Each structure stands twice: as C-alpha cells, then as structure tokens.
Amino acid sequence: MTYCVGIKVNAGLVFASDSRTNAGVDHISTYSKMHVFEQPGERVFVVLSAGNLATSQAVINALRREFNDPAGPGLRQVRDPFEAADYLGKLSYRIQQEHADALARSGVSAEATFIIGGEVAGSTHELCLVYAQGNYISATPETPYLQIGETKYGKPILDRIIAPDTTLDDAARCALVSLDSTIRANVSVGPPLDLAVCEAGALRVTRRLTLAADSPLYQGIQQGWNEGLKRAFLDLPRFDWELGG
C-alpha cells in the first residue's frame, strides 16, 4: 500500500508521499512514488503514483521518455495541467489494458492511480487526481487537497488545517503530519518521505527534500504533534461529575 497527498493553495502546490511498496514480518521494500518533470521557466509537473507498481513504473517511464524528447508528445507539449491530467489518464488506461488479462489470471489488479499537479507558462497552477479508468477530478477551493492510496488516516488533519489561504510552509508541515498519522495506523505505509513544493508562477520545484525515519526534522514534527495533541486533549472540558456537580 502507499499514501500520497497533493495540496493546492493560493501560493502554490505541495506534494508528499511515502516510499513503502511492500511490508511484511521480514520484508520491506521502498520505491519513490514522486516523479518530477521540469523545464524551468516553461513548465513543471509533479506526479505521485499508487497502485500496481509495474503499471505505475511503465506509465512513468513512458512519460519520462517522451519528456526527454524535445519533439515528443505528452507533458512537454500540453497547454495546461488539465490537459496533462487527461493525457496521463489515457496513457495509464492504455498500459493497464495491455497487461490486464495476464495479471487477472494471477489474481492481480493492473490498476494504478495518480496525482498530477503543476503549471505551464500562461496557465494557472492546478492539481488533479487521475483514476485508474483514465478520468480525473481537480482540486477546488472547497476541496483543496487530493489523496491516493491509504487515505483515511491522514484526512482529518487536512480537513482541519488546509484552506486556500494556508501558507505553503504550513501546507507542507500539514502534509507531513498527515503522512505520519497514516504511518502510525498502517504498517504498509512508511518512510522515507518525499516532499516537494512548487511556488505559483515559479515554473519549477522550489523546495524538495527526503526525510528518513531518523531525520531530526521528521522526529521534531512527530514529537511536536504528539505533545500538542496531548495538551489539547487534557484541556478539553471536564464532565460535571469531575467538577463535583
């Protein structure tokens, strides 16, 4: 399993993902699920992937080959992020169909989902979730974040904090707390954690980092959040019987 989240605020976009692809008693594998496609000053896209690893790798490899070809189709030629999401959806669906029958005979799903966000010169920054069926939805002011993978554990903090006027740094911290909440609840999600930030209008990834489990920043966020939750819990109103009522 995996967990990835993308956040759209007025100031730009935030992307975060875990790196765990397999978990068991004696076997854990990691694979980065964050992929950057960047022509600084012209366009930037960040793609997060979840689902069948073979499918997602094939899709990303195809996108990369096309992007590295100046005359190639795909993300290098799209006019805005919505066109990019549409292209990604069609490519993903085609690759899934190529392998679906063989995988189905083994009882394995070929489905993969993606989050893609970015900006093209002359357009606005946008964030989209591409379903396995090839269609997509986009983030809105009412729903300024999108998730794929194991989504339920990291959702409450996003609902409470993220709004269009949230700063990029606060959105990035919120994304890491959302990931940590998921890691605590599900062993199939785990570090290293990838984080990328794209400021609106910059047309490039402006900040990027990878956090291991023992990273001082990650441990500080964990500790601060845990202690803050405990303080908030202890400050909740008392029952009448506790007050002698």
C-alpha positions in Angstrom: 0.0 0.0 0.0 1.0 3.6 -0.1 -0.1 7.1 0.8 0.3 10.2 -1.3 -1.2 13.7 -0.9 -1.2 16.8 -3.0 -2.3 20.2 -1.7 -3.3 23.3 -3.7 -3.3 26.7 -2.0 -3.2 30.2 -3.4 0.6 30.3 -3.0 1.3 27.1 -4.9 1.3 23.3 -4.7 2.6 20.8 -2.1 3.3 17.1 -2.8 4.1 14.4 -0.3 4.5 10.7 -0.5 5.8 7.7 1.4 8.2 5.1 -0.2 7.0 1.8 1.1 5.9 -0.8 -1.6 5.8 -4.0 0.4 5.5 -4.8 4.1 5.7 -8.0 6.0 7.2 -9.6 9.0 10.6 -9.9 7.4 10.5 -7.9 4.1 10.1 -4.2 3.4 10.8 -2.6 0.1 11.0 1.0 -0.9 10.4 2.8 -4.1 9.9 6.6 -4.7 6.4 7.5 -5.8 7.2 11.1 -6.5 8.3 12.0 -10.1 9.3 15.5 -11.3 9.0 16.7 -14.9 10.5 20.1 -15.2 11.5 22.7 -17.8 12.4 25.7 -15.6 10.7 28.8 -16.7 8.4 27.0 -19.0 6.6 24.2 -17.2 6.7 21.9 -14.2 4.7 18.8 -13.2 4.9 16.5 -10.2 3.3 13.1 -10.5 2.5 10.9 -7.4 1.7 7.2 -8.0 -0.2 4.4 -6.2 -1.5 1.0 -7.1 0.2 -1.7 -9.2 3.9 -0.9 -9.2 4.5 -2.4 -12.7 1.8 -0.3 -14.2 2.9 2.9 -12.5 6.5 2.3 -13.5 5.5 1.7 -17.1 3.5 4.9 -17.1 6.3 7.0 -15.5 8.9 5.5 -17.9 6.8 6.4 -20.9 6.2 9.9 -19.6 10.0 10.3 -19.0 11.0 9.1 -22.4 8.5 11.5 -24.1 9.5 14.4 -21.9 13.2 13.9 -22.7 12.5 14.1 -26.4 12.2 17.7 -27.5 9.8 16.6 -30.3 8.0 14.1 -28.1 4.3 14.2 -27.2 3.0 14.2 -23.6 3.8 16.6 -20.8 6.3 18.5 -22.9 3.5 19.7 -25.2 0.4 20.1 -23.1 -1.0 23.6 -22.8 -2.1 23.4 -19.1 -2.3 21.0 -16.2 -5.8 19.8 -17.1 -4.6 18.6 -20.5 -1.7 16.9 -18.7 -4.1 15.0 -16.4 -6.2 14.0 -19.5 -3.0 12.7 -21.2 -1.8 10.9 -18.2 -5.2 9.2 -17.8 -5.3 7.9 -21.3 -1.7 6.7 -21.2 -2.3 4.9 -17.9 -5.5 3.2 -19.1 -3.9 2.0 -22.3 -1.0 0.5 -20.3 -3.4 -1.2 -17.9 -5.3 -2.7 -20.7 -2.2 -4.2 -22.2 -1.4 -6.2 -19.1 -4.9 -6.6 -17.5 -5.7 -10.1 -18.8 -2.4 -11.6 -17.8 -2.5 -10.1 -14.4 -6.1 -11.1 -13.9 -5.2 -14.7 -14.4 -2.9 -14.4 -11.5 -5.5 -12.6 -9.4 -3.6 -9.3 -9.5 -5.1 -5.9 -10.5 -3.3 -3.8 -13.0 -4.9 -0.6 -11.8 -2.9 2.5 -10.8 -4.0 6.0 -9.7 -2.0 9.2 -9.9 -2.0 12.7 -8.6 -0.5 15.2 -11.1 -0.1 18.9 -10.4 1.9 21.7 -11.9 1.9 24.8 -14.0 2.6 25.8 -17.6 3.7 29.3 -18.6 0.5 31.3 -19.3 -1.8 29.0 -17.2 -2.6 28.7 -13.5 -1.2 26.1 -11.1 -3.6 23.1 -10.8 -3.9 19.8 -9.0 -5.7 16.7 -10.4 -6.4 13.1 -9.3 -6.3 10.6 -12.2 -8.4 7.5 -11.7 -7.5 4.0 -12.9 -10.3 4.4 -15.5 -8.5 7.3 -17.1 -10.8 10.1 -16.0 -9.8 12.8 -13.4 -11.0 15.3 -10.9 -9.3 18.6 -9.9 -8.8 20.3 -6.6 -11.2 23.1 -5.7 -11.3 25.8 -3.0 -13.8 23.6 -1.2 -11.6 20.5 -1.6 -8.0 21.9 -1.8 -6.2 18.6 -1.4 -6.3 15.2 -3.1 -5.2 11.8 -1.8 -4.4 8.4 -3.2 -3.6 5.1 -1.5 -4.3 4.6 2.2 -6.2 7.9 2.6 -8.4 7.7 5.7 -5.9 8.1 8.5 -4.3 11.2 7.1 -7.5 13.0 6.2 -8.7 14.6 9.5 -5.7 16.9 9.8 -6.1 18.1 6.2 -9.8 18.8 6.8 -9.0 20.9 9.8 -6.0 22.9 8.5 -5.9 23.2 4.8 -7.7 26.2 3.1 -6.9 28.2 0.0 -5.1 30.9 2.1 -2.9 28.4 4.0 0.8 29.2 3.5 3.0 26.8 1.5 5.1 26.1 4.6 2.1 25.3 6.8 0.7 23.1 4.0 4.0 21.3 3.8 4.0 20.7 7.6 0.4 19.5 7.4 1.2 17.1 4.6 4.0 15.5 6.8 1.7 15.3 9.8 -0.9 13.6 7.5 1.7 11.1 6.4 2.9 10.4 10.0 -0.7 9.8 11.1 -1.1 7.2 8.3 2.3 5.6 9.2 1.2 5.2 12.8 -2.0 3.5 11.8 -0.9 1.3 8.9 2.3 -0.7 8.6 2.1 -0.7 4.8 3.0 3.0 4.7 6.4 4.1 5.8 9.4 6.3 5.3 11.5 7.7 3.6 9.1 10.5 2.9 9.4 12.7 -0.2 8.2 16.3 -0.1 8.1 18.8 -3.0 6.9 22.4 -3.1 6.1 24.5 -6.2 5.5 28.2 -5.7 2.9 29.6 -8.0 4.5 31.3 -11.0 7.9 29.9 -10.4 7.6 27.1 -13.0 9.9 24.8 -11.2 10.1 22.8 -8.0 11.2 25.5 -5.5 11.8 23.2 -2.5 12.3 19.4 -2.2 13.5 17.1 0.5 13.5 13.4 1.5 13.1 12.5 5.2 14.3 9.3 6.7 12.7 7.9 9.9 15.6 9.3 12.0 15.6 12.7 10.3 15.7 15.4 13.1 13.0 17.5 11.2 10.7 14.5 10.9 11.3 13.5 14.5 10.7 17.1 15.6 7.4 17.2 13.8 6.3 13.8 15.3 7.2 14.9 18.8 5.6 18.4 18.5 2.4 17.0 17.1 2.1 14.2 19.7 2.7 16.6 22.6 0.3 19.2 21.1 -2.4 16.6 20.8 -1.9 15.5 24.4 -2.1 19.1 25.6 -5.3 19.7 23.6 -6.8 16.5 24.9 -6.1 17.4 28.6 -7.6 20.9 28.0 -11.0 19.5 26.9 -14.0 20.4 29.1 -14.5 18.3 32.2 -17.6 16.3 32.9 -19.9 17.6 35.6 -19.1 14.7 37.9 -15.5 15.6 37.6 -16.2 19.0 38.9 -18.4 17.8 41.8 -21.6 18.8 40.0 
